[in-house]
Amino acid sequence: MERLLQSCRIQSQLVRECLAEFLGLYIAVLIGSGAAAQVITSQGTHGSYLTMQLGSALGTVTHDVCFLSGAQLNVVWSMSLWLLGRQPWRKVPLYALSHLLGAFLGAATVYLQYYDAIQVFSGGHLSVAGPNATAGIFCSYPADHLSVWGGIVDQVVATALLLICCLAVEDRRQGLLPDGLAPVLVGALILTIGLSMGSNCGFPLNPARDLGPRLFTFIAGWGEEVFKAGGGWWWVPIVAPFVGGLLGTLIYELLIEVHHQLTPQNQTKTHPKLLTLFSTAKTKHITLN
């Protein structure tokens, strides 16, 4: 067995990182959408809104699974790290593809697990809207009161907050955290966002987390309505998080990190990409992780 396992070992570090990112988001969707499926198909007898938020938050605490890649799990975070010069650009699209595939297969697994429950609850008719709608188990849809513009604002604000706090957690000049605490803090952050900003559209925050399951529901029987519902809502949780992620990154850099006292230890690398965006950051330096 050991010899067989050794023969399956992948030598490429980048491929192994992509596999870790794939598995991490697969688990996150499996737990998060599984929690939603349990609540919705049981009509609230096995869980509540809070348990759905807990499932989404705790599903992201997969740091040990994704140790090789740093458990980025969100292409918006990957883009932020690239913008800050902490990882090469070539990782961003490969991680994004890994996330998309992991989210797609995570949704497929939840559907298989809850197939009977979904069929009974929906009466055999897979719908996006209405009292027996089940598409919301897998991806985001706007509440009845939410406009497209309101959804954009919601996602920009929520994702900006996510990036600001994640950068604070990762900022070693704020102080070193005990091993294993960072993913717990990020999970608590996601729970906090869900509890305070989840009623508009379910706080997707992650383009692949929404698009992967949406593509699955499109081919699994929900049909074109997954892209038509909410006035063509589907693009909002894909585009708006990138805007919010960029905004959150710039806010943290300009209000917090640029003001850290520079020392010989943390002047090792110029902050290359933000220098092209802000003339006020011309003397900014950053320590690579």
C-alpha positions in Angstrom: 0.0 0.0 0.0 2.8 2.4 0.9 4.4 1.8 -2.5 1.1 2.4 -4.2 0.7 5.7 -2.4 4.2 6.8 -3.2 3.5 6.2 -6.9 0.5 8.5 -6.7 2.5 11.3 -5.2 2.4 14.5 -7.3 5.7 16.3 -7.6 4.5 19.7 -8.7 4.0 22.0 -5.7 1.5 24.1 -7.6 -0.6 21.1 -8.5 -0.6 20.0 -4.9 -1.7 23.5 -3.8 -4.5 23.5 -6.3 -5.7 20.1 -5.0 -5.7 21.5 -1.5 -7.7 24.5 -2.6 -10.2 22.2 -4.4 -10.7 20.0 -1.4 -11.0 22.9 1.0 -13.8 24.6 -0.9 -15.4 21.2 -1.6 -15.7 20.7 2.2 -16.9 24.2 2.8 -19.7 23.8 0.3 -20.5 20.3 1.5 -21.0 21.6 5.1 -22.5 25.0 4.3 -25.0 23.8 1.7 -25.7 20.6 3.7 -26.7 22.8 6.7 -29.1 24.8 4.4 -30.5 21.6 2.9 -31.2 20.2 6.3 -33.1 23.3 7.5 -35.0 23.9 4.2 -36.1 20.4 3.5 -37.2 19.8 7.1 -39.1 23.0 7.1 -37.2 24.2 10.1 -37.7 21.2 12.3 -34.0 20.3 12.1 -32.2 23.6 12.4 -32.8 27.3 11.9 -31.3 30.3 10.2 -28.6 30.3 12.9 -27.5 26.7 12.1 -27.3 27.6 8.4 -24.9 30.5 9.3 -22.9 28.2 11.6 -22.6 25.7 8.8 -21.4 28.3 6.4 -18.9 29.6 8.9 -17.6 26.4 10.3 -17.3 24.9 6.8 -14.6 27.4 6.0 -12.4 26.3 8.9 -10.5 23.9 6.7 -7.0 25.3 7.3 -5.3 22.0 8.0 -6.7 20.5 4.8 -5.3 23.4 2.8 -2.1 23.8 4.6 0.0 23.6 1.4 -1.7 26.6 -0.2 -2.6 28.6 2.9 -6.3 27.9 2.7 -7.2 30.8 0.4 -10.5 29.3 -0.6 -11.7 32.5 -2.3 -10.3 34.0 -5.6 -11.0 37.5 -4.2 -8.5 36.7 -1.4 -6.1 35.2 -4.0 -6.4 38.4 -6.0 -5.7 40.5 -2.9 -2.5 38.5 -2.2 -1.3 39.0 -5.7 -2.1 42.7 -5.6 0.0 42.9 -2.5 2.9 41.1 -4.1 2.6 38.0 -1.9 2.1 35.4 -4.6 2.5 35.2 -8.4 -0.3 35.9 -10.8 -0.2 32.5 -12.3 -1.6 31.0 -9.1 -4.8 33.1 -9.2 -6.6 31.6 -12.3 -5.5 28.1 -11.3 -6.8 28.5 -7.7 -10.0 30.0 -9.1 -10.5 26.9 -11.3 -9.8 24.7 -8.4 -12.4 26.6 -6.3 -15.0 26.4 -9.0 -14.6 22.7 -9.4 -14.6 22.1 -5.7 -17.8 24.1 -5.2 -19.5 22.4 -8.2 -18.8 18.9 -6.8 -19.6 20.0 -3.3 -23.1 21.0 -4.4 -23.4 17.7 -6.4 -22.6 15.7 -3.2 -25.2 17.6 -1.2 -27.8 17.0 -3.9 -27.0 13.3 -3.8 -27.2 13.2 0.0 -30.5 15.1 0.2 -32.0 13.9 -3.1 -34.9 12.1 -1.5 -35.6 15.0 0.9 -35.4 17.6 -1.9 -37.8 15.5 -4.0 -40.3 15.1 -1.2 -40.1 18.8 -0.1 -40.4 20.1 -3.7 -43.0 17.6 -4.8 -40.7 16.6 -7.6 -40.6 20.1 -9.1 -37.2 21.7 -8.7 -37.9 25.5 -8.5 -36.0 28.6 -7.8 -38.8 30.7 -6.2 -41.9 29.9 -4.3 -42.7 28.2 -1.0 -41.1 24.9 -2.1 -38.0 26.5 -3.8 -34.8 24.5 -3.3 -32.3 26.3 -5.5 -31.4 28.6 -2.5 -29.8 25.5 -0.8 -26.9 25.8 -3.2 -26.3 29.4 -4.2 -27.4 33.0 -3.6 -30.7 34.6 -4.6 -31.9 38.1 -3.6 -34.7 38.7 -1.1 -37.9 40.1 -2.5 -37.1 43.6 -1.3 -33.6 43.7 -2.8 -32.8 45.5 -6.1 -29.8 44.6 -8.2 -28.2 47.8 -7.2 -28.9 47.1 -3.5 -27.3 43.6 -4.0 -24.2 45.2 -5.5 -23.8 47.5 -2.5 -24.5 44.6 -0.1 -21.7 42.5 -1.6 -19.2 45.3 -2.0 -19.6 46.2 1.7 -19.6 42.7 3.0 -16.6 41.6 0.9 -14.7 44.7 1.8 -15.2 43.9 5.5 -14.1 40.3 4.9 -10.9 41.4 3.3 -10.1 44.1 5.9 -10.5 41.6 8.7 -8.6 38.8 6.9 -5.7 41.2 6.2 -5.7 42.1 9.9 -5.6 38.5 10.9 -2.7 37.8 8.5 -0.7 41.0 9.3 2.2 39.7 11.4 3.2 43.2 12.4 0.0 43.4 14.4 1.3 40.5 16.5 1.8 36.7 16.0 -1.3 34.5 16.5 -1.1 31.0 18.1 -1.0 28.2 15.6 -4.4 27.3 14.3 -6.2 30.4 15.6 -6.3 32.3 12.2 -8.9 29.9 10.6 -11.0 30.0 13.7 -11.0 33.8 13.6 -11.9 33.8 9.9 -14.7 31.4 10.6 -16.0 33.7 13.4 -15.8 36.6 11.0 -17.9 34.8 8.4 -20.4 33.9 11.0 -20.6 37.6 12.1 -21.1 38.7 8.5 -23.8 36.1 8.1 -25.6 37.2 11.2 -25.5 40.9 10.4 -25.6 41.0 6.6 -27.2 37.7 5.5 -30.8 38.6 5.0 -30.4 40.5 1.8 -29.0 37.7 -0.3 -27.2 35.1 1.9 -23.7 36.8 1.9 -22.1 34.8 -0.9 -18.8 36.8 -0.7 -17.1 34.2 -2.9 -17.5 34.1 -6.7 -16.7 30.4 -7.1 -18.8 29.4 -4.1 -21.8 30.9 -5.8 -21.1 30.1 -9.5 -20.0 26.5 -9.1 -23.2 25.4 -7.3 -25.3 27.6 -9.7 -23.8 25.7 -12.7 -24.6 22.5 -11.0 -28.2 23.4 -10.4 -28.5 24.6 -14.0 -27.6 21.1 -15.3 -29.3 19.1 -12.5 -32.8 20.1 -13.2 -33.4 23.7 -12.0 -32.8 25.0 -15.6 -32.3 28.5 -16.9 -34.2 30.1 -14.1 -31.1 29.9 -11.9 -29.7 32.7 -14.2 -32.9 34.6 -14.8 -34.2 34.9 -11.2 -34.0 38.2 -9.4 -33.8 40.1 -12.6 -30.7 38.3 -13.8 -29.1 38.4 -10.4 -26.5 35.7 -11.0 -23.7 38.0 -12.0 -23.9 40.2 -8.9 -22.3 37.7 -6.5 -19.6 37.1 -9.1 -18.6 40.6 -9.9 -19.4 42.7 -6.8 -17.1 40.7 -4.5 -14.1 41.6 -6.6 -14.9 45.3 -6.3 -15.4 44.8 -2.5 -12.2 42.8 -2.2 -10.2 45.5 -4.0 -11.8 48.2 -1.8 -11.2 46.3 1.4 -7.5 45.7 0.5 -6.9 49.3 -0.3 -8.6 50.5 2.9 -6.5 48.3 5.1 -3.3 49.1 3.3 -3.9 52.9 3.4 -5.4 53.1 6.9 -3.4 50.5 8.8 -0.5 48.7 7.1 1.1 51.7 5.5 1.5 53.2 8.9 3.4 50.4 10.5 6.8 51.5 11.8 9.4 50.3 9.3 12.3 48.2 10.5 15.1 46.5 8.6 13.3 43.2 9.0 10.1 44.4 7.2 11.7 46.6 4.5 12.7 43.6 2.4 10.2 44.0 -0.4 8.7 47.0 -2.1 4.9 47.0 -2.4 5.0 46.9 -6.3 1.4 47.0 -7.4 -0.2 49.3 -4.9 2.5 51.8 -5.8 1.0 52.1 -9.2 -2.4 52.9 -7.7 -1.5 55.3 -5.0 1.2 57.9 -5.2 0.9 58.4 -1.4 2.3 54.9 -0.9 5.6 55.5 -2.7 7.7 54.6 0.3 5.5 51.6 1.3 7.3 48.3 1.9 5.9 45.0 2.8 7.2 41.8 4.4 6.3 38.7 2.4 4.6 35.8 4.1 
